Amino acid sequence: MPTQSIATTTAKQHSQTGTSDVSAPPRRAWLEACVIAGGVGTIASAAIVCLQGAVLVSGLTVVEQVFGWLLAAWSASILVQSVITLRQSHRTDRYWQRIGALGLLLVNGALFIVGWLSGGVLHTPVGLVVNNTTVLMSNIPSFVGSLYLWYVLLGMQPAIPAKRNDVDDTTLNQMMKRKTGLWLMLAAAVPMMALYGMLVSVLFGVTNFLDTHRHVLSTLVNEPTLLMMGMVASIVIYGGIAWFVASPVMAVAGFIFVATSKYE
């Protein structure tokens, strides 16, 4: 009887904590890469939703301000979801359910970026279609996707392959390849956010301000300090532009690394 009680308790703990399962479904690397890409994309989506909320909070009507604060709170929820999705990226069950939920969740961010690029940068007719109202309405499918993603992440027990202590060098190299791909996609997500363009614009403005008012500022700050401030701004601007240009290559390379990592 004590042995049966201990076994039952251990089984319950195993079910509740989501530890490794020997009988987990086989790993599907390409679908896992899609899940990781979606999880990384939700980081940018959280930033975009937060930006929309910040704009509405500064609105004139109470309805806009309340909706803005709700969007800001939701952006924090999306950020948490991205972290959990990436932490559970090695689970081998419900690939398509996670991909579908992430796809719905990313509708809002995708429309925002399309509208920003086509209307604000390229000035194409698409920008007239993807206007602010359309982007805000796209929060509806994104919110549905977010709710379903919470259900998949927390409402369903994840199936995680059992950890093996006798991993050979080939398997270890493949696991490191997957980890490298994940970090490449994460690194690519930061400058790919449209918000970075705004940061670059601000830094260009700071640089122009320093150049224009150099004589006035020289009476307040010494010349070496001014030169250092201008140098730091230039490094951030041009380094960020280089990072922005390289980020698509990093994202594609990271995706391929994860998708082609072969181990169970």
C-alpha positions as CSV (number, residue, x, y, z in Angstrom):
1,M,0.0,0.0,0.0
2,P,2.7,2.6,0.8
3,T,4.5,1.8,-2.5
4,Q,1.2,2.3,-4.4
5,S,0.6,5.6,-2.6
6,I,4.1,6.9,-3.4
7,A,3.7,5.9,-7.1
8,T,0.4,7.7,-7.3
9,T,1.8,10.8,-5.7
10,T,4.8,10.8,-8.1
11,A,2.4,10.4,-11.1
12,K,0.4,13.4,-9.9
13,Q,3.4,15.5,-9.5
14,H,4.7,14.5,-12.9
15,S,1.3,15.5,-14.4
16,Q,1.2,18.9,-12.6
17,T,4.7,20.1,-13.2
18,G,5.0,19.2,-16.9
19,T,8.2,17.2,-16.6
20,S,9.8,15.2,-19.4
21,D,7.7,12.4,-20.9
22,V,9.3,9.4,-22.5
23,S,6.2,8.8,-24.6
24,A,6.1,12.3,-26.1
25,P,5.4,12.6,-29.9
26,P,8.4,12.9,-32.2
27,R,10.0,16.3,-32.7
28,R,9.1,18.1,-36.0
29,A,11.9,20.6,-36.6
30,W,10.3,22.7,-39.3
31,L,7.1,23.2,-37.3
32,E,9.2,24.0,-34.2
33,A,11.0,26.7,-36.2
34,C,7.7,28.2,-37.2
35,V,6.6,28.2,-33.5
36,I,9.9,30.0,-32.5
37,A,9.5,32.5,-35.4
38,G,6.0,33.2,-34.2
39,G,7.1,33.6,-30.6
40,V,9.8,36.0,-31.6
41,G,7.3,37.9,-33.8
42,T,5.0,38.4,-30.8
43,I,7.7,40.5,-29.1
44,A,7.4,43.0,-31.9
45,S,3.6,42.6,-31.8
46,A,3.7,43.5,-28.1
47,A,5.7,46.7,-28.8
48,I,3.3,47.7,-31.6
49,V,0.2,47.1,-29.4
50,C,1.9,49.2,-26.7
51,L,2.5,52.0,-29.1
52,Q,-1.1,51.9,-30.2
53,G,-2.2,52.1,-26.6
54,A,0.2,55.0,-25.9
55,V,-1.3,57.0,-28.8
56,L,-4.9,56.4,-27.6
57,V,-4.1,57.2,-24.0
58,S,-3.1,60.7,-25.1
59,G,-6.5,61.0,-26.9
60,L,-9.2,63.6,-26.2
61,T,-12.1,61.3,-25.3
62,V,-12.4,59.1,-22.2
63,V,-13.3,56.1,-24.5
64,E,-9.9,56.4,-26.3
65,Q,-8.0,56.7,-23.1
66,V,-9.7,53.6,-21.5
67,F,-9.1,51.6,-24.7
68,G,-5.5,52.8,-24.8
69,W,-4.9,51.6,-21.2
70,L,-6.5,48.2,-22.1
71,L,-4.2,47.9,-25.1
72,A,-1.2,48.7,-22.9
73,A,-2.1,46.0,-20.4
74,W,-2.7,43.6,-23.3
75,S,0.7,44.3,-24.7
76,A,2.2,43.2,-21.4
77,S,0.2,40.0,-21.6
78,I,1.5,39.4,-25.2
79,L,5.1,39.9,-24.0
80,V,4.6,37.2,-21.3
81,Q,3.1,34.9,-23.9
82,S,6.1,35.3,-26.2
83,V,8.4,34.4,-23.3
84,I,6.4,31.3,-22.4
85,T,6.1,30.3,-26.1
86,L,9.9,30.4,-26.5
87,R,10.4,28.5,-23.2
88,Q,8.0,25.8,-24.3
89,S,9.4,25.8,-27.9
90,H,10.9,22.3,-27.3
91,R,7.6,20.7,-26.6
92,T,6.6,18.2,-29.3
93,D,2.8,18.4,-29.2
94,R,0.1,20.7,-30.7
95,Y,2.4,22.3,-33.2
96,W,-0.4,23.4,-35.5
97,Q,-2.6,24.7,-32.6
98,R,0.3,26.9,-31.5
99,I,1.1,28.1,-35.0
100,G,-2.6,28.9,-35.7
101,A,-2.9,30.9,-32.4
102,L,0.4,32.8,-33.1
103,G,-0.8,33.5,-36.7
104,L,-4.0,35.2,-35.4
105,L,-2.1,37.0,-32.7
106,L,0.3,38.5,-35.3
107,V,-2.5,39.9,-37.6
108,N,-2.5,43.3,-35.9
109,G,1.3,43.7,-36.0
110,A,1.5,42.6,-39.6
111,L,-1.2,45.1,-40.7
112,F,0.5,47.9,-38.7
113,I,3.9,47.2,-40.4
114,V,2.3,46.9,-43.9
115,G,0.4,50.2,-43.4
116,W,3.5,51.9,-42.0
117,L,5.7,50.8,-44.9
118,S,3.2,51.3,-47.7
119,G,1.6,54.5,-46.5
120,G,4.2,56.3,-44.4
121,V,7.4,55.2,-46.2
122,L,6.5,54.1,-49.8
123,H,3.3,56.2,-50.1
124,T,1.4,53.5,-52.1
125,P,-2.4,53.0,-52.3
126,V,-2.2,50.1,-49.9
127,G,-1.5,52.6,-47.2
128,L,-5.0,54.1,-47.7
129,V,-6.6,50.7,-47.2
130,V,-4.5,49.7,-44.2
131,N,-5.4,52.8,-42.2
132,N,-5.6,53.3,-38.4
133,T,-9.2,52.0,-38.2
134,T,-8.3,48.8,-40.0
135,V,-5.3,48.3,-37.7
136,L,-7.4,48.9,-34.6
137,M,-10.1,46.5,-35.8
138,S,-7.5,43.8,-36.4
139,N,-7.0,43.7,-32.7
140,I,-10.2,41.5,-32.6
141,P,-8.7,38.4,-34.4
142,S,-5.4,39.1,-32.6
143,F,-7.2,39.1,-29.2
144,V,-8.9,35.8,-30.1
145,G,-5.5,34.3,-31.0
146,S,-4.1,35.6,-27.8
147,L,-6.8,33.9,-25.7
148,Y,-6.4,30.6,-27.6
149,L,-2.6,30.8,-27.2
150,W,-3.1,31.1,-23.4
151,Y,-5.3,28.0,-23.5
152,V,-2.7,26.0,-25.4
153,L,0.2,27.2,-23.3
154,L,-1.4,26.9,-19.8
155,G,-4.6,24.9,-20.3
156,M,-2.9,21.9,-22.0
157,Q,-0.2,19.7,-20.4
158,P,2.9,20.1,-22.7
159,A,4.6,16.9,-24.0
160,I,8.3,17.3,-23.5
161,P,10.8,14.6,-24.6
162,A,12.8,13.0,-21.8
163,K,16.2,14.4,-21.2
164,R,19.0,11.9,-21.9
165,N,22.3,11.9,-20.1
166,D,24.1,9.8,-22.8
167,V,23.9,12.4,-25.6
168,D,26.6,11.8,-28.2
169,D,28.6,14.6,-29.9
170,T,26.5,14.6,-33.1
171,T,23.2,15.1,-31.1
172,L,24.9,17.7,-28.9
173,N,26.0,19.7,-32.0
174,Q,22.5,19.5,-33.4
175,M,21.1,20.9,-30.2
176,M,23.6,23.7,-30.2
177,K,22.6,24.4,-33.8
178,R,19.0,24.8,-32.7
179,K,20.0,27.0,-29.8
180,T,22.1,29.2,-32.1
181,G,19.2,29.5,-34.5
182,L,16.8,30.6,-31.7
183,W,19.2,33.3,-30.6
184,L,19.7,34.5,-34.2
185,M,16.0,34.9,-34.6
186,L,15.7,36.7,-31.3
187,A,18.6,39.1,-32.2
188,A,16.9,39.8,-35.6
189,A,13.6,40.7,-33.9
190,V,14.9,43.7,-32.1
191,P,15.8,46.0,-35.0
192,M,13.1,44.6,-37.2
193,M,10.5,46.4,-35.1
194,A,9.2,49.5,-36.7
195,L,9.8,51.3,-33.4
196,Y,13.5,51.3,-34.1
197,G,13.0,53.6,-37.0
198,M,11.5,56.1,-34.6
199,L,14.5,55.8,-32.3
200,V,16.8,56.4,-35.3
201,S,14.8,59.5,-36.2
202,V,15.1,60.9,-32.7
203,L,18.9,60.3,-32.7
204,F,19.2,62.0,-36.1
205,G,17.3,64.9,-34.5
206,V,19.7,65.0,-31.5
207,T,22.7,64.9,-33.9
208,N,21.3,67.8,-35.9
209,F,20.5,69.7,-32.8
210,L,24.1,69.3,-31.5
211,D,25.5,70.5,-34.8
212,T,23.1,73.5,-35.1
213,H,23.5,74.7,-31.5
214,R,27.1,73.8,-31.0
215,H,28.2,77.4,-30.3
216,V,25.5,77.8,-27.6
217,L,26.2,74.4,-26.0
218,S,29.9,75.0,-26.0
219,T,29.3,77.7,-23.3
220,L,27.6,75.1,-21.2
221,V,29.5,71.9,-22.0
222,N,33.2,71.6,-22.9
223,E,34.2,70.6,-26.5
224,P,35.4,67.1,-25.7
225,T,32.0,66.3,-24.1
226,L,30.2,67.6,-27.2
227,L,32.4,65.5,-29.5
228,M,31.8,62.4,-27.3
229,M,28.0,63.0,-27.4
230,G,28.0,63.3,-31.2
231,M,30.2,60.2,-31.6
232,V,28.0,58.1,-29.4
233,A,24.9,59.2,-31.3
234,S,26.6,58.4,-34.7
235,I,27.7,54.9,-33.5
236,V,24.2,54.1,-32.3
237,I,22.6,55.4,-35.6
238,Y,24.9,53.7,-38.1
239,G,25.4,50.5,-36.0
240,G,21.6,50.3,-35.7
241,I,21.1,50.8,-39.4
242,A,23.7,48.0,-40.1
243,W,21.9,45.8,-37.6
244,F,18.5,46.6,-39.3
245,V,19.9,45.6,-42.7
246,A,21.4,42.4,-41.4
247,S,18.4,41.4,-39.4
248,P,16.4,39.6,-42.2
249,V,19.5,37.5,-43.0
250,M,19.8,36.7,-39.3
251,A,16.1,35.7,-39.1
252,V,16.3,33.5,-42.2
253,A,19.6,31.9,-41.0
254,G,18.1,31.3,-37.5
255,F,15.0,29.7,-39.0
256,I,17.1,27.3,-41.2
257,F,19.3,26.4,-38.3
258,V,16.3,25.3,-36.1
259,A,14.5,23.7,-39.0
260,T,17.5,21.6,-40.0
261,S,18.6,20.6,-36.5
262,K,18.1,16.8,-36.5
263,Y,17.7,15.1,-33.1
264,E,15.0,13.5,-31.0
